[in-house]
Amino acid sequence: MKFKRLATLAFSAFLSGLVSAQSFPVKPITIIIGSTPGSTTDGLARAMGLEITKETGQPVIIDNKAGAFGGIAAQAAARAAPDGYTLFITTNTTQAANPHLLKKLPYDPIKDFAPVGRLVQGYMLMVVNPAVKAQTVGEFIALAKKEPGKLSFGSGSSSARVAVELFQHMSGTRLNYVPYKANPAAVMDLVGGQTDLMIVDLTTSLPQVKAGKLRALGVSSPTRSPLVPGVPTISEAGLAGYEANHWNALYAPAGTPATIVARLNEMARRAMAAEPLRRFAEQNGMEVAVTSPEELGRFQLAELDRWGRIIKNAGIQPE
């Protein structure tokens, strides 16, 4: 009798969770991101939020918490209530690179989050201030080798930093590193001449290239980008074998019910399949690559290992 009662209670709880997931959401959703307005993640989150509102009728609030390479945002998301109403759209910076770059993290990239699904993946653009006397990747390498430590690079994410650290390691060059809270601010200082180089997402760099305020030397992808077909890959332009990428994924706080996670994944899939999101991805040098929660979990573990090897091989010491 006792067993039957426990089984009945368990089944009732399952049905209750199912009904809750089917009616979800019934109030506004907040998406926390670790960058400022104008970044790839910010644009992605806002475009996704609009699609979710169209589907559910519920507002989506974007909460920008830049700083500490996304650590401030990650900590806030990890501490949020696990009810599906506070989400985290982030990148390989917080979930794969930071554990190898920072000695202490205010969050655990695995234990503190419930994977919902990867959203997009993409590549970056190597750009310099027009005052830099280099028209090609090869010329930049020669210039950097001629005056070691004189040229500088900025970054507001681990992806942007590691991309240049890997470049230095492979090319045998030495540049001065200037950290920023977010990539848009770093790009503005590059335009202003405070730094010389960035390897950064196309969202923040390509508009400045088109405006003539920055010079593009190469793309970090294995093949040329249709957005800048005249720009060679960094590999073909002077640094054979070079490649660097980035990705965005959706997470909920650990402990979020599996039924809610599944519902969020469905919402993410529909949003990313919509024309505005597909167009956003194409215009920013990315491809839509939505996964299941389980696939994201496995992918993140593989990325933790991969970024760890890249960072170790580049000789970067944790700070």
C-alpha positions as CSV (number, residue, x, y, z in Angstrom):
1,M,0.0,0.0,0.0
2,K,2.8,2.4,0.9
3,F,4.6,1.6,-2.4
4,K,1.4,2.4,-4.3
5,R,1.0,5.7,-2.5
6,L,4.6,6.7,-3.3
7,A,4.1,5.7,-6.9
8,T,0.9,7.8,-7.1
9,L,2.6,10.8,-5.6
10,A,5.5,10.5,-8.0
11,F,3.2,10.2,-11.0
12,S,1.2,13.2,-9.7
13,A,4.4,15.2,-9.4
14,F,5.3,14.2,-13.0
15,L,1.9,15.3,-14.3
16,S,2.2,18.6,-12.4
17,G,5.6,19.3,-13.9
18,L,4.3,18.4,-17.3
19,V,1.3,20.8,-17.0
20,S,3.6,23.5,-15.7
21,A,6.0,23.1,-18.6
22,Q,3.1,23.2,-21.1
23,S,1.8,26.5,-19.7
24,F,5.3,28.0,-19.3
25,P,6.0,30.9,-19.4
26,V,3.3,32.8,-17.5
27,K,5.4,35.9,-16.7
28,P,8.4,37.8,-18.1
29,I,11.7,36.1,-18.8
30,T,15.1,37.6,-18.0
31,I,18.1,36.7,-20.1
32,I,21.4,37.6,-18.5
33,I,24.4,38.2,-20.8
34,G,28.0,39.0,-20.0
35,S,28.6,41.8,-22.5
36,T,27.5,45.3,-23.4
37,P,25.0,46.4,-26.0
38,G,26.5,46.1,-29.5
39,S,28.1,42.8,-29.0
40,T,27.3,39.6,-30.8
41,T,25.8,38.0,-27.7
42,D,23.7,41.1,-27.0
43,G,22.3,41.2,-30.5
44,L,21.6,37.5,-30.4
45,A,19.8,37.7,-27.1
46,R,17.6,40.6,-28.2
47,A,16.7,39.0,-31.4
48,M,15.8,35.7,-29.6
49,G,13.9,37.6,-27.0
50,L,11.7,39.2,-29.7
51,E,10.9,35.8,-31.1
52,I,10.0,34.3,-27.7
53,T,7.7,37.2,-27.0
54,K,6.0,36.7,-30.4
55,E,5.4,33.0,-29.5
56,T,4.5,33.4,-25.8
57,G,3.2,36.9,-25.4
58,Q,5.6,37.4,-22.5
59,P,8.2,40.1,-22.4
60,V,11.9,39.2,-22.4
61,I,14.2,41.4,-20.5
62,I,17.9,41.6,-21.5
63,D,20.2,42.1,-18.4
64,N,23.7,43.2,-19.5
65,K,26.3,42.4,-16.8
66,A,29.6,43.1,-18.5
67,G,32.9,42.5,-16.7
68,A,35.4,39.8,-15.5
69,F,35.2,38.1,-18.9
70,G,31.5,37.3,-18.3
71,G,32.1,36.1,-14.7
72,I,29.8,38.7,-13.2
73,A,26.9,37.6,-15.5
74,A,27.7,33.9,-14.9
75,Q,27.7,34.3,-11.2
76,A,24.3,36.1,-11.3
77,A,22.8,33.5,-13.5
78,A,24.1,30.7,-11.4
79,R,22.5,32.2,-8.3
80,A,19.1,32.8,-9.9
81,A,16.0,30.8,-9.0
82,P,15.9,27.5,-11.1
83,D,12.4,28.1,-12.4
84,G,13.2,28.9,-16.1
85,Y,12.5,32.6,-15.8
86,T,16.2,33.7,-15.5
87,L,18.3,32.4,-18.4
88,F,21.9,32.8,-19.5
89,I,23.1,33.3,-23.1
90,T,26.8,33.0,-23.0
91,T,29.9,31.9,-25.0
92,N,32.9,29.7,-24.8
93,T,34.5,32.5,-22.7
94,T,32.6,31.7,-19.5
95,Q,31.9,28.0,-20.1
96,A,35.2,26.7,-21.6
97,A,38.0,29.2,-21.5
98,N,37.7,31.0,-18.2
99,P,38.5,27.9,-16.1
100,H,41.9,27.8,-17.7
101,L,42.5,31.6,-17.7
102,L,41.5,32.5,-14.1
103,K,42.7,30.9,-10.9
104,K,39.4,31.6,-9.1
105,L,36.0,31.6,-10.6
106,P,32.8,32.8,-8.8
107,Y,30.9,30.0,-10.5
108,D,31.3,26.5,-11.7
109,P,30.7,26.3,-15.5
110,I,29.4,22.7,-15.2
111,K,27.8,22.2,-11.8
112,D,26.0,25.6,-11.7
113,F,24.1,25.4,-15.0
114,A,21.6,23.3,-16.8
115,P,22.4,23.2,-20.5
116,V,19.5,24.1,-22.7
117,G,21.1,24.2,-26.2
118,R,23.9,25.6,-28.3
119,L,22.6,28.4,-30.6
120,V,25.2,29.5,-33.1
121,Q,28.9,29.1,-33.9
122,G,31.1,31.5,-35.8
123,Y,34.6,32.9,-36.6
124,M,36.4,36.2,-36.2
125,L,38.1,38.9,-38.1
126,M,41.7,40.1,-37.7
127,V,41.6,43.9,-37.8
128,V,44.1,46.7,-37.3
129,N,44.0,50.5,-36.9
130,P,44.7,52.1,-40.3
131,A,47.8,53.7,-38.9
132,V,49.5,50.3,-38.6
133,K,51.9,49.9,-41.5
134,A,50.7,46.4,-42.5
135,Q,48.4,45.6,-45.4
136,T,48.6,41.8,-44.9
137,V,48.9,39.2,-42.1
138,G,52.5,38.5,-43.3
139,E,53.4,42.2,-43.1
140,F,51.9,42.5,-39.6
141,I,54.0,39.5,-38.4
142,A,57.1,41.1,-39.9
143,L,56.4,44.4,-38.2
144,A,55.7,42.8,-34.9
145,K,58.9,40.8,-35.0
146,K,60.9,43.9,-36.0
147,E,59.7,45.7,-32.8
148,P,58.8,43.1,-30.2
149,G,56.4,44.4,-27.5
150,K,55.7,47.7,-29.2
151,L,52.3,46.8,-30.8
152,S,49.3,46.1,-28.6
153,F,46.0,44.3,-28.8
154,G,42.8,44.6,-26.9
155,S,40.1,42.1,-26.0
156,G,36.9,42.1,-24.0
157,S,36.4,38.3,-24.1
158,S,38.4,35.2,-23.7
159,S,37.7,34.3,-27.3
160,A,39.2,37.6,-28.5
161,R,42.2,37.3,-26.2
162,V,43.0,33.6,-26.8
163,A,42.7,34.2,-30.6
164,V,45.5,36.7,-30.4
165,E,47.6,34.7,-27.9
166,L,47.4,31.8,-30.3
167,F,48.4,34.1,-33.1
168,Q,51.5,35.2,-31.1
169,H,52.4,31.6,-30.2
170,M,52.1,30.4,-33.8
171,S,53.8,33.4,-35.4
172,G,56.6,33.9,-32.8
173,T,55.6,37.5,-32.1
174,R,55.1,39.4,-28.9
175,L,52.3,42.0,-28.4
176,N,51.2,44.0,-25.4
177,Y,47.8,42.9,-24.0
178,V,45.2,45.5,-23.0
179,P,42.1,44.1,-21.2
180,Y,38.5,45.5,-21.6
181,K,35.2,44.7,-20.0
182,A,33.6,44.0,-23.4
183,N,34.6,43.8,-27.1
184,P,32.6,46.9,-28.3
185,A,34.7,49.1,-26.0
186,A,37.9,47.4,-27.1
187,V,37.0,48.0,-30.8
188,M,36.3,51.7,-30.1
189,D,39.8,52.1,-28.6
190,L,41.2,50.3,-31.6
191,V,39.4,52.7,-33.9
192,G,40.8,55.6,-31.8
193,G,44.4,54.3,-32.1
194,Q,44.8,53.4,-28.4
195,T,45.6,49.8,-29.5
196,D,46.8,48.3,-32.8
197,L,45.2,44.9,-33.3
198,M,42.2,42.7,-32.5
199,I,40.9,39.3,-33.6
200,V,37.2,39.7,-32.8
201,D,33.7,38.7,-33.8
202,L,32.3,40.3,-37.0
203,T,29.4,41.9,-35.2
204,T,31.6,44.5,-33.6
205,S,34.4,44.7,-36.2
206,L,32.8,44.5,-39.6
207,P,30.8,47.8,-39.4
208,Q,34.1,49.6,-38.6
209,V,35.8,47.9,-41.6
210,K,33.0,48.9,-43.9
211,A,33.3,52.5,-42.6
212,G,37.0,52.6,-43.4
213,K,37.9,53.0,-39.7
214,L,39.6,49.6,-39.4
215,R,41.6,47.5,-41.9
216,A,40.8,43.7,-42.2
217,L,43.8,41.5,-42.6
218,G,42.2,38.0,-42.4
219,V,39.4,35.8,-41.1
220,S,40.0,33.1,-38.5
221,S,37.9,30.5,-40.3
222,P,39.2,27.6,-42.5
223,T,37.6,29.1,-45.6
224,R,36.9,32.7,-46.6
225,S,33.7,34.4,-45.3
226,P,31.0,35.4,-47.8
227,L,30.6,38.6,-45.8
228,V,34.2,39.7,-46.7
229,P,35.1,37.5,-49.7
230,G,38.1,39.7,-50.6
231,V,39.7,39.1,-47.2
232,P,41.8,35.9,-47.1
233,T,41.9,33.5,-44.2
234,I,44.7,34.1,-41.6
235,S,46.0,30.7,-42.5
236,E,46.3,31.4,-46.3
237,A,47.5,35.0,-45.7
238,G,50.7,34.1,-43.8
239,L,50.1,31.8,-40.8
240,A,49.4,28.3,-42.1
241,G,47.1,26.2,-39.9
242,Y,45.7,29.1,-37.9
243,E,42.0,28.8,-36.9
244,A,39.9,30.3,-34.0
245,N,36.2,30.2,-33.4
246,H,33.5,31.2,-30.9
247,W,30.0,29.9,-30.0
248,N,26.9,31.0,-28.1
249,A,24.7,28.8,-26.0
250,L,21.6,29.0,-23.7
251,Y,21.7,27.8,-20.1
252,A,19.4,27.8,-17.1
253,P,20.5,27.7,-13.4
254,A,21.3,24.2,-12.2
255,G,18.2,22.5,-10.7
256,T,15.8,23.8,-13.3
257,P,13.2,21.0,-13.9
258,A,13.9,18.9,-16.9
259,T,10.4,19.5,-18.3
260,I,11.1,23.3,-18.2
261,V,14.5,22.8,-19.8
262,A,12.9,20.8,-22.6
263,R,10.3,23.5,-23.1
264,L,13.0,26.2,-23.3
265,N,14.9,24.1,-25.9
266,E,11.7,23.9,-28.0
267,M,11.3,27.7,-27.8
268,A,15.0,28.2,-28.7
269,R,14.7,25.9,-31.7
270,R,11.7,27.8,-33.1
271,A,13.3,31.2,-32.4
272,M,16.5,30.2,-34.2
273,A,14.6,28.8,-37.1
274,A,12.8,32.2,-37.6
275,E,14.0,34.5,-40.5
276,P,15.2,37.3,-38.2
277,L,17.6,35.0,-36.3
278,R,18.8,33.2,-39.4
279,R,19.5,36.6,-41.0
280,F,21.3,37.8,-37.9
281,A,23.5,34.8,-37.9
282,E,24.4,35.2,-41.6
283,Q,25.0,38.9,-41.3
284,N,27.5,38.3,-38.4
285,G,29.5,35.5,-39.9
286,M,27.9,32.7,-37.9
287,E,25.8,29.6,-38.6
288,V,22.7,28.4,-36.6
289,A,23.7,25.2,-34.8
290,V,21.0,24.4,-32.2
291,T,21.5,21.3,-30.2
292,S,19.6,19.4,-27.5
293,P,20.5,19.9,-23.8
294,E,22.4,16.6,-23.7
295,E,24.4,17.5,-26.8
296,L,25.3,20.9,-25.4
297,G,26.5,19.1,-22.2
298,R,28.8,16.8,-24.1
299,F,29.9,19.6,-26.4
300,Q,30.9,21.8,-23.5
301,L,33.0,19.1,-21.9
302,A,34.9,18.7,-25.2
303,E,35.3,22.4,-25.5
304,L,36.7,22.7,-21.9
305,D,39.4,20.2,-22.9
306,R,40.1,21.9,-26.3
307,W,40.3,25.4,-24.9
308,G,42.5,24.1,-22.1
309,R,45.0,22.7,-24.6
310,I,45.0,25.9,-26.7
311,I,45.6,28.1,-23.7
312,K,48.4,25.8,-22.4
313,N,50.1,25.6,-25.8
314,A,49.9,29.3,-26.1
315,G,51.8,29.6,-22.8
316,I,49.1,31.7,-21.1
317,Q,49.4,31.6,-17.3
318,P,46.1,31.7,-15.2
319,E,45.6,35.1,-13.5
